[in-house]
Amino acid sequence: MMHTPVLLISLQWLVAIVCLHIAISVPATVQSAELTLPEISPQFRIQVKADRMARETRGSYDVLAFDGGCQLEQGGFKASADEVILWVERNAPGEQHPGKIIVYLNGSATADWGQGRRLQDQRWMGRLFSVYPIETPADIQVVRRHDIPNLDWSREPGSPVQLAQFSQPQFGQQSTAVAGSAMNATSPEAVVFAPPLLGQSAAGSGPGFGLLPVPQGAAGDAGSTRSITQIPQLPGAVPWSGTPENRASGTWQGGTLNSELLPSSGMVIPDNGSAPYPAAGISPAPAPTAAAFPAPAEQVVRQVTTPSPFAARSFQFLPRGANTQQNIQVIPSPERGETTAQITGGFKLVVSGVQARQADGTMMDFGTVSLEADNAVVWRRGTELGLTGQSTPDQPLELYLDGNIVFHQGNRVIYADRMYYNVSSEYGMVLDAEVLTPVPQYQGLLRLKADVLRQQDRQNFTAYGAALTTSRLGVPRYWLQSDEVSLSDTRDETDLSVYAPTDASRGTNMRASARNNFVYLGGVPIFYWPTFGTRLQEPSFYLSGVKFKSDRIFGTQVYTDWNIYQVLGMQGFEGTNLTGSVDYLSDRGPAIGAHFDYNRPTWFFGAPGTGFTDAWFINDNGLDVLGLDRKSLQPDEQIRGRVLGRNRLFLSPNLELMVESGYISDRNFLEQYFEREWDTEKDFTSGLRLRRYNGNRMFDISGNKRVNDFFTETESLPKLDHYWLGQDLFGERFTYSAVSSVGYLHQRPADAPIDPIELAKYAPQPWESDSEGLVASTRQEFSYPLALGAFDVIPYVSGEAAFYNEDVNQNDQSRLTGQAGLRTSLPFWRVYPNVENRLFDLRGIAHKVTLESDLFYADSNKDLSLFPLYDPLDDNSQEHFRRRFVFNTFGGTLPGQFDERNYALRNGMQRWLTAGSRQVVDDMTQARFGVNQRWQTKRGLAGRERVVDLVTFDTDFIFYPQAERDNFGESIGAINYDFRYHVGDRLTLLSDGYFDVFSQGLKSVSAGAQISRPGRGDAYIGMLSLEGPISANILNGYTNYRLNDKWIVTGGAAFDFGKTGSIGQNIALTRIGETALVRVGVNIDSGRDNVSFNFNIEPRFLPTVRLGSLGGELIPPVGLFGLE
């Protein structure tokens, strides 16, 4: 050991190192000679003001086109133009990072970043990022546009990539053949007048308005001028942008120049079949220059113009079947200005909405409807009504249909006997209707049957005398009966934030509200509620789960889960779920609970967030039974329960806030009521944590407060951590990493139990002490990676300086540690391409081997035993067990080789800068050697083979030169291996082991086989052997297998061939019904001398992992593949 330095000198030295580390970790401001535009933080919202806005969806982008006084702002960035077009990229589900918005300013573009950084041009394109949706004024006029340009760089002058359009006959002239180049049409005689803006007259537009150069060499007189007469006016059309002044000057570059009436830059394909010619560009093309390489061929993309106005819908009457004789009688009524037709014998009506072809060739469909019926009466204004035509708002097509009606609208189907339908407004009234429609987050279909169904428009329905179910049977076994049901089935097109889903995964956003509701089961009403309101993300009615159990500890139990939003008749916030539970345990008492979770793009402080809060409480009048000598324990509290909340807020792409709260009523509550949560979940803590990420650096500030005084916890008020990992130095020759921490910490040991049975076997751990004060430390490492032939060699040196205001004896301590080591790696391999075997599914073998070693030396001036574990190694459940373990196994004194601190130290925890516990540091010398092996082969269909691991076998051990000090007298220790043999894609043989060779050291070996068939089942059988302070030889296995379409068998067992004997068994049988999954089972817990009988009911249309999982795949909802 080194001599203890003077405290004052150590403190000064430590503070200097911490300050130096923080100083060099702050990024320096680099003055660059290059002109760069400042970054705009995505935490600022993007606000756009304009007179009009149009919206389209193109691939993974939402396209917003603004015109008329356009202004855009984000933070200090301001932009303006005649026309602003935004391409908002949508993220895939689950992705959480700032959304990319591509900005295109067209016409008198101005971009201002402040501080004199200003740009002015006719056009400008750039990128912005934001985590918020685009904000627009509430009174902005929303219009339809079919001339929004595509997102490509071909709009730049001189680009070789051009688009082509079909030519349009000019207004006031006949279509003629033209040839030649538009670039030569520079004289006034070589132009024709283009039509004015839609909805405006040509009068007063100026002599130069809408000039369009025309190729010379037309069929008529060359260079002649044609005047425009009889310009058609389209009612209700809206001009996009631009002023008469800039139109007349020819400098206007608004959206109308890109309309279907005028070809944009690119190639025009004439109607008469003549050769394509260049169209007039938006701006003059630059003079041609000699090219060093041949110019690329111009890209020709045919685009079909779209009909206008958008309210127009084309229709076509067809026979209902190949052998159907269709009879149509047309009755004109000139005095009433309409035409009536009567159709009998069966027919099919197809109504097509507007379609537009995009640049990538895909079609954008604005809606297609098909109707089939036996008979119909058809009305239409005007004197013409044929088998084909268009339905417009001023000439709508109206139908009364009768007999075997089948109505298809998108992915919705309506069956009815009688129906009225208006094609243009999509309004309808249906008698004896049945609707099949999808539901978000549900694979099946929702079925609505009503006496009268009124469709107000494409998205809104009202049903009278309605029944809702997900069953596909003629007479379902369950349904919700209501006097009146209102359904709204829309897609949420307003969410343009980073977290908006893609079109493929965008839900239908179905909402429903109903009055006077009865829930029927087996034709019998079992529940009534006056109101019903929900977003229908779950196709369940009020009650989402029921479970019945009976055992010796809790008695007869009833557990029910309720959808609170539906019970209260609330729609609830988008992206949130609220459920409540009402339970009863006959031997313990009544219980109540609630669960709330959310995942929203905007939450607290307008930031994206995700999290949950779960609470459950019981009025407990019984005794706890926890096994062995802990039976019939008196609880510390009568009102028992727990509250757990965990939340993450993404304040910016590099800044996140984590908030956690955890309350437990008493020390044994979780172990008694939520044993799986007690054994496997993270400890309940209460605190805040704010993290700032910056490349390979992270700054973390946290604060924690102990709420549960029966657990040992460390309070931090607050604590600051800084991580800087993998920083290249000196031209990437060296690698530097550092972790620094400072905070005021207080370790508060657990209070002793009150129950005398537990108090008799309660022993505090050696590292537990009531210590508090300043704790500061810094760990730093320099490494020098080298490549010596095939060897990767990394010599490294590291060290730590730490100060603790109080140790376990309440004395201050300064600790200095120096460490050095050498890591090596040698990979090599060999390929056997000719090894093939169909039985073992082998197509060649590649054997890959990596030899690894890590030589490590550490010297510290303080012993590990002096320091409390402010960063504990075990969870509360393990610490709870260790306190009794000392008495039950060792008679009250814990041997050093079974102290968790020594285990972590012997396995080299202090080698890592980011070790879970920074207190585990002491003198140590060790050399770790390991061999990692992979045997790989190819599997899969011919031509689509994939490389898979056939066998993996990893092993390593540690050599201790100073065995007496470091490994209880044994030079070799911590021997472990991991073996896996993937016989096929379904069957795996596996084994692992760990060995400490000193007296009573842990020796563990397990071996088994696992098989999995998604959708069918999975199973495991294996043997576990333990030797050491605990001796056991356990055979355990489980299976979960679907016997046929109706039954699933689930079972498991564990048996110790030692003195323990039977550990436990369970078996259950699940029936897959059309209505629900029903499980009946029995569970035997020998440790607690308890036998329980279970009866679970879970809705079939909403299976969970507990009942409805087979081989990692959920049972498909009822009706997904039609009638079962």
N, C-alpha and C positions, 0 to 999 in steps of 0.2 A: 504494500500500500504506500501511496505517496503521503508526505506530511501535509496536514491540513493547513491551507493558507490562511493568512490573516483575513478576517471577515470583511473589513473595510476595503482592502485591496481587491478581494474577489468581487465584491459588489460593483466597484468602479469598473473593473475589467469586464464584467458581465454586461453592465449597462452600455459600455462602449461598443461591445460586439453587437448587441441587439440594435443599437442606433445605427451602426455602420451597415448592418445587414438590411435594415429597412430603408436606409438612404440609398444603397446601391440597387435596391429592388424597384425603386420608383423610376419609371421610364423617363429618360432625359428628353428634352425638347430639342429636336434636330432641325436646324435651319437648312432648308433645301433651296437650291437655286432654281428648281423647277417650279413652274406655275401649277399648283394643285388646288382644286376646289374643295372647300371644307366639307367634312362629313356631317350629315344631318342625323341626329339621334332618332332611332325608330320609336322612342318613347313619345315623340310629338305626334299629334294627330294631323291628318291631311284634310284640309278644308277646301272645298271648291265652290265658287259662286259663279253662276251663269244664268242666262235667260231660259235655256232649254237643256234637256238631258235625254239621251237615248241609251238603251242598254242592250247588249247582246252577250251570248255565251259562245266562246270559240275555244274548243279543246279544253285545256286546263286554265283558261283565262276567262275572267269576267271583264267585258269591254264596256267602258263608259265613255260616251262621246258628248262633250259639252260645246255649246256655241252661244254667242251673244254675250259680250262683256265678260269673258272668262277670266277669272282670277283664282289662283291656287296658292295656298300657304301651308307651310309646315315649319313650325318653329320660327327661325329667323329667315327662312327661305321664302321668297315671293316670286310668282311668275304670272304672266298675263299673255293672252293671245286672242286672235279671233276665234280660234277653235282649239280645244284641249281634248285630247283622247288619252285615256288611261287604260292600260292592260293590267289587271289585278290578278296575279297568279294565286291560285288556291293550293293549299297544302293537302297532302294525303292525310287520311285519318291517323291521329296519334302524333304527328309531327308538331313540334312546338318551337318555332323559331320565327323571326320577323318575316312578314310577307313582302314580296318584291312587287313594286308597282312601276311599270314602264310608262314614262310620260312623253307624249308627243305634242309639242306646241306648233301650231300651223297658222301662219299669217300674223305679221307684226309681233313676233315672239320676243318677250323680255323675261330674263331670269336674273334675279337679284339675290345674292347671298349675304349682303350687308358689307359694311366697311369698304365701300368702293368697288367691290367685286360684282360687276354687272355685265350681262351679255345681251346683245340685241342682234337679231337676225330674222329672216323670214320664217325659218323653221329651226327647231331644236328638239333633240331627243335625249333623254337621260333616265336614270333610275333613282327611285326613292324606296325607302323601307319603313314599315310601320307595323306595330302589333295591333293597331286599331282599325275599325272599318272606315271607309271613306265617308266624310261628313258633307252633306249638301243641305241647302236651305229647304225648309219644309214646304215653301210655296213654289219651288221650282217646277216648271212645266215639263212633264214627261211626255215625250213624243216617240213615234216609231221611225226608225231610219233603216234604209237598206243600202246606204252608200258609205258605211263606215269602212275606211281603208283597212287592208290587212296589215298585220305586224310583220314588216320586212324592211330591209335597208334599200330595197330597189326604188323607194320613193326619193332617194337622194339623187341629185342631178348626175348624169353620166354613169349611173350604175349599169353594168351589163346585164343584170337580171331584170327582165321586164315581164309584165303580165299582159295577157291578150283578152279582148272582149269582142263580142259580136257587134258589128256595126249596126247603127240604127238609121232608118230613113229619116232625112231631115224634114223638119216641119216646113210646109209650103213648097216642097219639091218632090219629084218622083225618085224612087231608088234607082241609081245609075251606077254603072261600073266605073270605078276609079282606079287609078294606078299612079305610081310615082312616089315622090317623097314629100312629106309635109314640111320638111325643113326648107324647101325652096318656095313655099307659099308665103312670101313676105310682102307682096304688093296688096293694096286695098282690094284689087279686083279678084284676088285669089282667096277670098274669105266668104263665108256665109254666116248669117245670124243664127245663133243657137237660141232655143226657147228661153223665156225668162224663168225666174224662180217659180217653183210650183205655187200656185195660188195667187200669183201677181200678174198684172197685165204688162204688156210690153211698152205701153205709153210712158213717156218720161223716163225711160230707163237709160237714155243716153245713147249716142250713136255708136259707142264702142262696146256697149254691153253685150257680153256673151259671145264675143268674136271667137270663132273656131276656124283655124286654118284647115283648108281642104286640099288634098293632093291634086296637083295639076295633072292635066291629061285626062279629064273626065270625058264621058261619052258626048257631052254637049260641047259648046264652044269653050275652048281653053281660055281660062282667065276671066270668064264671065261671072257676073254677080247675080245671085238669085235672092229675091226678096221673100220674106216670110209672111204668109197670110193665114188666117183662120187658125190661130194658135189655140189649142184646146186648153180649157181651164178645168183643173181637177178640184172638185169641192172638198173642203176640209183639209187641203194640203197645207203644210206648215213650212215656211222658208227656214233654212238651216242657219245661215250666218251671212255676214258680209254687209256692206253699205253700198249705196249706189255710186259713191265716189270711187271707192277702190275697185268696184266692178268695172266702172267705165274706164279707169286707168289701166285695167288689165293686170293690176298687181294683186288682186284678191285671190286668196288661195284657200277659201273655205270649202266646206264639204260638198256644196252643190256641184263644183267642178268634177267631183268624183261620182256623180249620180249615174244611174243607168242610162240617162239621156245623152251623156257625153262620155266618150272613151277617155280613160286616164292614160298615163304614160304606159307604153307597151305597144303591142301589135294589134291591129284591128283586122278581123276576119270578115270580109264583105259577104253579103247575102247571096250574091250572084256567083260565088265560087271562084272569083278572081283571086290573084295573089294577095296575101296579107301585106299591109303597109303600116309604117309607124304612126301611132296616134299622136295627137298634139300633147305635148308635155305640159305640166303645171308651170314650169319655168323654162326659159330658153336653155337648150342643151349647149354645153361648152363646145368650142371648136375642136374638131377631131385632131388628134395628134398621132404621130407615128408610134406604133406599138412594137416593143421588143419581141413580144410573143404573139401568136395569133389570138385574136379576140375570141372569147367563148361564144358558142352559139346562143342566140336569144331563146329564152324559155317561153314556150307558148302554152298557156293554160286557158282552156275554154271556160267561160263563165256565162251562166244563163241568167238573164235578167228576171226580176221578180215582179209579179203582178202588184198593182196598187189600186186602191188603198188596201191596207192590211186587213180590214174588216171583211173583205171579200173572201168567200169560200166556194170552191168549185164542188159540184155534186154530179153524181152519175147513178142512174137506176140500172140495176142488173137483175137477171133472174136469180131466184133463191137457190136453185139447184140446176144440175145439168138436164134433168128431165122435167123441170117445172115449166108449165105453160103460163106465161105472164099476160094478163089482160089489163089494158090501160084505156080508159075513156076520158078524153079531154073535153071540158065544157067551158068555152070562153064566156066571160061576162063583161062585155065592153061598158055597159052602163055603170057597173061598179068598179071598173078599172082593174079587174083581176081575172085570173084564170084558175079553174079548178079541175083536178084530175082525180079519177077514182081507179085504184089499182086493186086487183084481185088475183088470186092464184099464186101468191107468194112472190116476194121480191127482196132485193138487197140494195140498200142505198149507201153509197160510199161518199163521205164528205171530206174533202182534202183541204187542209189549211194552207197557209203560205209557206213555200219552201224557198230556201236560198242556198246557192252553192258557194262554199268558202274556197279560199285559195288552195287548201290541201285536197280539194275535190270532194269533201264530205258535204252532205246535205243537212241543213238546219231545218227541222220540221216544227212548225208551229201548231200542230194538232191534226189528227185524223180521227174521224168518227165513222163507224159503220152501224147500220140498223138493218135488222131482218124482221119481217113480219109476214103474216098471211094476207092481210088486207090493209088498205090505207086510203085516206082522203088527203089530197095535197092542194095547198093554196099558194098562189104567188101573184104579186101585183104585176100589172102589165098584161099584154096580150100574147106573150110567148111563154110556153112551158114545154120543154122537151126532155129527152132522156138524159141530157147533159146540160150544164149551165153553171151560173154563178149565183150565189145567195149573198146579197149585200144588205146593209142596214136599211136602205130605201126600197129594196126589193127582196124582202126576206122570203125564204122557203119555209112554209109551215106544214106540219103533218099531223094527222090523227091516225094512229096505228091500232090495229086490233088483231089479236090471235098470235100466240107463240112468238112473242117479241123477244129478240136478243139484241141488246144495245152494247156496243164496244166503244169505250172512250179511253184512249191511252191504255193503261194496265187495269182498268176498271171494267166490270161486266155487270149489266143489269138485265134481269129476266122479268117479264111482265106479261099481263094479259091485254091491258089497254094503256095507251100513252099518247100524250100530246108533246110535240117537240118543235122548237123554233131553231133552225139551223144557224142563223147569223148570231143571235144572242146566246145560244146554247141554253135556252130556258126550256124547261119541260115539266109536265105533270104526269105521274105514272100511277096507275091503279094496280093493286096486287103485285107489288114490285119485290124483287129480290136482287140485292147488289152484292157482288164479290169485289173487294178492293184490298190492296196491300196496306200493311201497317208498318210504320217505321220500327226498326230494331226487332222485327219478327219475320220469320221466313215464310209463314203461311199467309192465309187470306182472312180478312174479316168479312163476315156474312151478315148483311142487314136485310131483314124482311119487313115489309110495311104494307098497311092497307092503302095508304096514299103516300107517295113520294114526290116531293116538289123540288126540282132542280132550279135554283135561282140563276146560276151560271155554272161555269166549268168546275169551280171549286166548292160551291156551297150547296148543301142539301138540307131539307127539312122533311122528316118522316113522321107520320101520324099512325098510331097503333103499331109501333115498331118493336122488333125483337133483334137483339145483337148476339152473335155467337161466333165462335171460330170452328164449330163443328160442321162437317160436310154431309152428315146424315140427313135424310129427308125429315125425320122428326128428331132433332138433336136432344141429347141428354141434359144439356145445360144451356141456359140463355138468360139474357137480361131483357125484361119486358118493360116498356115505357110508353106513356101516353104520347109523348112528343120527344123526338131526338133531332138535334141540330148537328150536322157534320160539316166540318171545314177541312178540305183536303188540298193543301197548297204546298208548294216548295218555297223555302225561305231564301229568296233571292237578294235580300237586303244585307245579308252578312257577307261582307267582302273582306273580313279580317284574315289574318294569317291562319286562324284555326277553322276557317270555313271549309266544309268538305268538298271533295270533287263531285262532279256531276254523277259519276258512277255510284257514289256512296251517299249522295244527298238524299235525306229522308223525305217522305211525303208530308211531314209536319201535320199529321192528322189531329184534329181537335174535335171533341164531342161534348155536348151538354144535353142533359135529359131531365125530365120531371116525372114524378110518381113512378118510381122504379121498383120492380120486383126481380129478385134473382130466383130462377127456377132450376131445380136439380131433379132429374128423373120425372119431370112433369109436375112437380110439387113446389109451390113457392116456399122458400126457406128464409128469405130475408127481404125487408122493405126499407127503402130510404127515399126521402122526398126529392133530393136533388142529386145530380151526378154530373161532374165536370172533370175532364182529363184531356191530356195531350195524346192519349192512346199509344204511348210508347210501350205500354204493357197491355196486351189484350185480355186483362183479367178484370173482374167486377168486384171491387171493394176488397174481397178476401183473396190474398195472394198465396197463402200456404196454411195448412193445418197438420199438426202432428200430435199423436197420442202415444204415451209411454206409461209403463208401470214397472217399478222396481222397489227394492227394499229400502233405499235411501231417500227417495223423493216421493214415493207412493204413486198414486195415479196422477198422470200429468196430461195437461191439454195446453198446446202451444198454438196460437193463431197470429198470423201476420196480416196487417191491413194497409191498404193504400190510402194514406191520409188525404192526399189531394182529391181522390174520388169521394171519400167520405164527407169532406167539407165542401164538395162542389167547386173546387178551385182548379184553375188551369195550371198554376205553379209556374215557377221560373223555368225558362228553357235551359236544358242541361242539368236539371236537378231532380232528385228523387227523395221522397219522404215517405217512410213506412213506420207504422207503429205495431207494437205487439201487446197482446193481452193474454196472459198465461195464468194457469192455476196448477199448483203442486199440492196434493192432498196432505202430505206429511210435513210440508214446509210452509205453504201459504200462497197468497195471490202475488202476482208479479206484473209489472208493466215496463215497457221499453219503447225506444224510438231510435230510428236510424235515418240520418240525412247525409246525402253525398252530392257532390256537384263537380262538374267539369265544364267551365264556361270560358269563352274568349275574353269576357270582361266581367270582373267581379269587384272585390274591394279595391277602392282607389282607381277604378277603371282598368285594372291589370288582369291579365289572364290568370286563372287559378284552378286548382283541383284539390279535393280533400274530402273528409268525411267527419261526422260526429256520431258516436254510437253510445247509447245509455240503456241500462237495464237495472231495475231495482225490485227487491222482493221483501215482503214482510215475513221474516223467517222465524218460525216457532219451533224448529227442529234442532238436531245435533249434527255436527259434521262427522263424516266417516271418510278418512283419508288413507286407511290401510295400516296393516301391521299393528303397532302399538299406538296408533293415532285414531282410534275409534271412539265415537261418542264424545267429541270435543264440543265444549260450549262456545258458541260464537261470541266475539267481543261486542257485536252490535246486533240489534234486532232488525232494523232497517238496513239491509245490506245491498250492495250493488257497485257498479262502476260506471264511469264516464270516460270515454276516450275520444279525443279529437286530434286529427293530423291534417295540416293544411300547407299547401305550397302556392305562393304567389310569385309570378314572373313579372317583376316590376319593369324589367327591360331585358333584352337578350342576354346581358351579362350580369344581371342582378336578380337574385331571388330571395324571398323571405319565407322561412319555414316557422310555423307556429304549431306547437304541440301541447296538449293538456291531457293529463291522465290522473284520475282519482279512483281509488279503491277504498271501500269502506273498512276492510279489515284484512289481516295477513293471509287468511285461508280462503277468502271468497273465490278468487280466481281458480285456485286448485280444486275447489269443490264443484263450482258451477261451469267453469270454462277451462277444463283441463288442457285441451289442445292449445288454446291461446296461452295458457300459463307455461306450457312446456316449450313452445316453438316461437312465439311472437316476441317482438322487441319489448323491452321494459317500458312500463308506463312512466313517462317523465313530463314535466311541465316547464316550458321555456320558449325562448325565441332564438332564431339563428338567421343572420343576414350574411349572404355570401356575394362577393364580387369577383367575377372571373375575368381574367385578362391573359389570354393565351395560355402559357404554361405557368401562370401565377394565379393564386387565389387568396383573397383576404376574407377572413371569417371572424365575425363578432357574434358572441352568443351569451345568453344569460339563462340560468336554470334555477328553479326554486323547488325544494323538496316539499311535496304535498302529503305523501304517505310515510308517516314516521316509523312504520314497522319495517322499512327497507333502508339499507345503507345507500346513501346517495351523496354526490358531490354537488354543492351549489356553486355557481359561478356568477359573480356580481361585478362586472362582467368578465369575459375572457376573450382575448384577441389572438388569432392565429394567422400566420402568413406562410404560404407554401410557394416555393419557387423550385420547379423540378425540371431537370434535363436541359439546362441552359448551356449552349455552346460558347466556349471561350477560346480566344487566340486562334482564330481561323478554324474553328471546329476541331481543334486538337484536344482540348480538355472539355470535360462536362462537369458542370457545377450544379449542385442541388442544396437547398436549405429549407429548414422548417423552424420557425420561431414562434414563441408563444409567451404571453404575459397575461396575468389575470389575478383577481382576488378570489381564491377558492376556499371552500369550507366543506370538509368531509363530516357528515353527520351520521354517526353509526345508528343502526336500527335499535329501536326500543325492545327490551326483553318482553316475551309473551306473558300474558296474564294467567292463562290456563296452567295449573301446576304440572299437568302431564307434559306439556311442551316445554315448560321452564326447566324441568328436570334434565332435559337433553338439549339445552341451548348453550352453545359456546361461541363467543365472538371470534372472528378470524384474526390471525396475528397482525394483519395489516390495517385493521380497523381502529381508528382513533379519532377523537374529537379535535382535529387539527384544522387551523384556518390561517389565512394570511396571504401575502404576496407569493406567487409562484411564477418564476420566469425561467425560460430555457431557450436555447438555440442549438440546433444540430445542423452541421454543414458537412458536405462531402465533395471532394475533388476526385475525379477519375480520369484515366488516360487510356481510352480504348485503342487497342493495337490489333492489327491483323498480321500474324506471323504464319504465312503460308495458309494452311487449312485451319489453323488455330485462331480463335478469337480470345484475346487476352486483355483483361481489364484490371490493372492495378488501381487501388483506390486508398485514400486516407480520409478519415472522418473524425469528428470530435463533437463533444457536447459540453456546454457550460450551463449550469442550472443553479438556481437559488430557490430554497424552500424556507418560508418564514417559520414554519413549524413542522417538525418531523413527528414520528409516533410518540416521542417523549416530550413534545412541545418545545423543542430546541430548534434554533435556526440552523440550516445546513447549506453549504455551498459545495457543489459537486462538479468536478472536472473529469472528463473522460476522453481518452485518446484511443482511436481505433485505426487499424490498417488491415488490408486484405488483398487477395488476388483471386479474381474470378476467371475461369477458363471454360471454353466450349469447343468441342471438336465434332462437327457433323460429318458423316459419311454414309454412303448408301450403295446398294447393288440391286440391279433389276434382273428378274428372271422372266423374260417375255414369253417363253415357251411353256410355262406351267399353266395348264388348263385342265379343268375338271368340272363337268356339268353337275355332278352330285354335290360337290362343295361350293359350286357357283364361283369358280376361279377363272379369271381371264388374265393371266400374267400376275406376277407378284413383284412388288418393290419393297425392299427391306431398308428402312431408314433408321439410323442409329445416331444418337447424340450423347457424347460423353461430357459430363459437366463436373466442375469442382469449384469449391469456394473455401479458400484458406483465410482464416479470420483470427485476429488478435485484438483484445481490448484490455485496457487498464484504467480503473476508476479509483478515485481517492476516497470513496464512501461505499459502505456495505449496502446491499439491496434491502436488508431487513430494517433499515432506519426510516424508510419512507412509506407513508400511507399510499395506498393505491387510489389516487385521485381519479385515475382512469382504470376502472375495474376490468378484470379479465373475464369474469363470469356474469351471467344474467342473474336476476333475483331468484329464479327458480333453482338454479344450481347452487347459489349461496345458501339458500334455504336448506337444501339437501346436505351440503357440506357441514353445516352446524350439527346436524344429527349424525352424520357419517362419522364424526370424531368419536362419539360415544358408542354407536352401534358396532363399529368395526375395530377401533383402536383403544377403547376403554377410556377415552377422555383426553388423550395426548396425540396430536397429529405428527407423524414422522415427517422429516424434512423432504423425503423423496416424493411425498404425495401433496406437497404444497404447490398450488397452481403457479406461484411465482417461479419456483425452481423448474417446473416443466417448461414454461415459456422461455426462461433463460437458457436452458439446455438446448432448446430447439432454435436458438439464435434470433430471438425477436429483436434484440437491440441492433442487429445489423441493418435494419431498415429505418430510414428517416421517418417514414410515415407509420411507424409501429402503433398498434392500437393502444398500448399503455407505455407512456414515456418514463414511468418510474422503474421499469424492468431493465436495469443497467447494473453490471457488476464486472469484475475481472473474468475473462473468458478467453480460452484458446481452443479452437476446434477446426477441423477440416471436414467439409461435407463433400461426399463423392456420390454421383448418381449416373444412372444409365437410363435413357429414355428410348424406347424402341417402338417402331410402327411397321407392321406388315400391311401393305395396301394392295388392293386389286380393283378391277373394273367390274361394275354390275349395271344392268339395265338393258333396254332394248337395243338391238343392233343399230349402230349409227347414232345412238343417243346414250352411250355408256357414260357413267359418272365414276369418279374415283372415290372409293370408300375405304375406311379403316377395317381391315379384316381382323387383326389382332393388335392390341396395344398392351405393352408391358413396361411399366416404369418402376424403378426401384432406386433407393438411395439409403445411405447411412452416414453417421457422423463419427469421426475419430477424435478422441479427446486426449491430447498429449499429457495434460495434468489431470489424470482420471480421478485422483483422490479429492481434488478440490471441485472439479467440474461435473463429475458423473458418478459419484458415490463408489469410486474404486474400480469402475469398469471402463476400459479404453474404447469400447465400441458401444454405441447406443443409438436410439431413435431410428431403428431399422424399420423401413416400411416399403410396401410394394402395392401396386394397383394393376390388376389384370382384367382385360375384357376381350372376349372372342365373339364377334358378330357372325354367328353361323349363317344367318340370312338377314333380311330386312325386318324380320319379326322376332327372331330368337337370339338372345344374347346370354352367354355364359360369363359370369363375373366373379371376381374374388379380390379381396384386399386384406392387408394385415399390418400390424404395428407391434414392435418388440423392444422392450427395455430389458437388458440381461442382468441388471443388478437384482438383489434379493427382493422378492415380492413385486418386481417391476411388472408393468402391464404387458401382457401378451395377448393379442387379439387377432383372430383369423375368422374370416367369413367367406363363404362360397355358396353360390346359388345359380339359378337360371330364371330368366325373365322372358316372357313372351307377350306380345301385344299385337292385336289386330284392330285397327280403328273401326269403330262402328259395330264390332263383334264382341270384344272383351279383352281382358289382360289377366295375367296370373304370374305369381312368383313363388318359388320354394327355395329355401336356403337354410344353412346351418351357421350359427355364430358360436365361437368358442372364446371364452374369457378366462384368463388366469392372472392372478395377482391378489390384491386385497379382496377382490370379489371373484368367485369362481362360478362359472356357469357354462353349460353346453345346451344351447337353445335351438330347437328346430321350429322354424316359423314359415308361414306361407299364407297366401290369400289368393282369391279368384273373384272375378267379376265377369260373368259370361252370359251372353244372350242366347237362351236355349232355342227360341223360335220367335215368331213375330209378336208373341204375347207375353213371354216370361223371361225374366232375368234372375239368375241366382248369384248371390254374393255371400262370401264366407271367408273366414280367416281363423287361424289358430296359432298359439305359441306354447311350446312344451319344453321345460327344462329337464334334461336327463340327470341333473343333480338333485340336491335335497329339496329344491323348490317345487318340482313337479309341474303340474298344470298351471299356466300363467293366465290364460284366458282364451275363450272361443266366441265366435259370433257367426250366425248364419241368418240370411234373410232371403225372401222371395219377393220379387217385384213384378206386378202385373202391369203391362203396358195397355192401358185402356184408351178408348177414343176420347174420354173426358179427362182422365187424370192418370198419374203414375201412383199406384198404391203398393206400399211395401209393408210386409209383415215379417218381423224377425225377432230373434232372441239373442241376448248378449250375456256372457258369463265372465265376471271379473273376479278371479280367485283372490287377488290381493286385497280386495275390499269386501270379499265374501258377499258379492251382490249379483243377483240375477235380474235382468230387466227384459221386458217385452215391449217391442216397438211397433207402432202402427203409424205410418206416415202417408199423408195424401199431398200430392203436389200436382198443380195443373199441368196437363199434358202439353198445353200450348206454351208453357214457360218453364222448360226443364232446367235444373241446376246440376252442378257437378256432383252433388251428393247423391241424387237418385238417378239422374238421366245421362251419366257419362259412361261410355263404353270404349275402352282403349284410347282415351283422350279425345273422343268425339261425342258430342251431345246427340241424343236421340232426336231425329227431325220432328218438328211440330206436326200435329195432326193436320191432314189435308194438304201438306206441301206437295205431295205427288198425286193429288186427287183423292177420291174416296177409297179408304182402306177396306 
